């Protein structure tokens, strides 16, 4: 009777390992692709053109096993096919955000707007402002953050990223927004 349990344990063990192996491959997040898209979109909105022929940014932090898994992962193949993330919604968002940035730019230089690590705009030190200006800043920040939330969702959709990963997309965009106002 002891001999029959050993094969069952092995079957169970291999089944569990197989399931975890599949899950590991399927949760790949195309961070490098999102970085490239974020760089391009932020430069388009902020009025600066990214350098032509510049190499794509790479993290370089992946182990050999992770790179091998990424090469054979279906998500990588799909993300690599996307060269330009654009649809009517994204184009409209970029247009609105470009126009709004022209209004916000003087306030960035005064430190009244800050780019958060979460990918959204926050008010800086607005202590000495009158009520009218404070309302304007709040309205600009609210409209910008609403558009950014939609932009991140649309980019995730275009790159076939799960909706529950939109926060990661926002975090990657945050770095680009922060660099654009330095």
N, C-alpha and C positions, 0 to 999 in steps of 0.2 A: 504494500500500500504506500509506503514511503517513496517508491520509485515513480508512481503516477503523479505525485505532487510536484516533483522537480520539473517535468516538462510544462506543466501548467504555470508554474512560477516564471519559467523562461518566456513563455508566450505572453504572459501578462507584462513582464519587464520590457520585452521588445515592443509591445503595443504602446506602452507608455512612452518609451523613447521615440518611437516613430511619430506619435502625436506631437510631442514637444519639438521635434526636429521640423515638422511642418509649420508649426506656429512661429518658430524662430525665423524661418525664411519669409513668411507672409507678412511680418510686421515691419519690414524694411521701410525706412523713411528716406526719400530722396533729397537729403539735405543739400547736397551740392547743386542739384538742379534748382531747388528753391532759392538758393543763394544767387545763382546766375539770373534767375527771373526777377528776384527782388532788386538786384543791382540795376538791371535794365529799366524796370518800372520806376524806381525811385529817381533815376537819372532823367527819365522822360518827364516826370512830374516836376522835378526841381529845376528843370531848364538846363541841365548839363548833359552833355553827350558822353557816354562811356567811351573809353579809348577803343578805336577800331583795331581788330586783330588781337585784342588782349586775351591772354589765355584765361580759361575758366578757372575760377577759384577752386582749390581743392583743400580739403581739411588735412589730409595726410596723416590722420590719426587712426586709421583702420589697420587692424592686424591682417596678416596674410589670409587667415581663414575667413575673416569678414569680407575681404575683397573677393575671394573665390566665391563665397555665397552670393555676393552682390552681382557678380558677373552672370551667374546662372539663375538669378531671381527674375521672375516674370515682371516684377515691378520696375526693375532697372531697365529692362528692354522697353517697356512702355514709356517710361520717363525719358529715356534717351531719344525716343522718336519725336518728342515735343521740342520744337526749336523756338517757337514764339508763342507765348501765352496771350491770346487775345480773343475777345468776343465782343459783341456790342455792349454788354454791361461793363466790361473792363475798360473799353475805350471811353465810354461815357464817364466812368468814375475817374479815369486819369484826367480827362478834360476838366471836370469840376474841381478836382484836387489841385491841378496846375493853376487854375484861376484863383482858388482860395489861398494857395501858397503865396501868391503875389500880395494878398492882403495880410498874411501872417508873417511874412519875412521881416518887416521892421520890428515886430514884437519878439521874434527869435533873437535878433541882434541885441535887444535890450534885456534878454533873459526872462521875458514874461511867458514864453512857451518853452517847455522842456520835452525832449523825446524820451519816453520811458523805455525800460528794458522789456516791456510787454508788447511793444509795437504800437502804442497809442500815445497821443499828445496829452500832456498834463500842464496845468498852469504853474508858472514859476512864482516868484515873489511878486504878488500883485497888491501889496499892502498900501502903497501910496496912490493908487488909481481912484478916479472918480467912479461913481456908480455906472454911468453910461459906458465908459471904456471897459469896465469889468464885465458888464453884460455882453458887450461885443466880443470880448475874449472868450467868455464862456460859450457863446453861440458858435463861434468859429471852431473851438475845440470840440464841441459836441457834434457839429456837422462833419468835421474831419474824422473823428473817431468812428462815427456811424459809417462813413464811406470806407474807412480802412477795414472795418469788420467785414463789410460786404466784399471788398477787394480780396481779403485773405481767403474768404470762403470760395470766391470765384477762381482764384489761383489754385486752391486745393482741388476743386472740381476738375479744372483743366489738366492738372497733373495726376489725376486719379488718386488723390490722397483722401483717406477716410475723413469724414467730417469731424470726428473726435480728435484729429491731429491738427486742426486749424490753429490752435494755440502755438504749436511748434512753428507753423508758417509765420505767425505774427512775431514770434521771438527772433526768427531769422531776418524778417523785414526790419525789426527794431535796430539792428546793427547798421543797416544801410541808411535808415532815416537819421540815426545819430551821426554817422559820418558825413551826411549831406549838409548838416548845419554847422559843422566845425569850421 
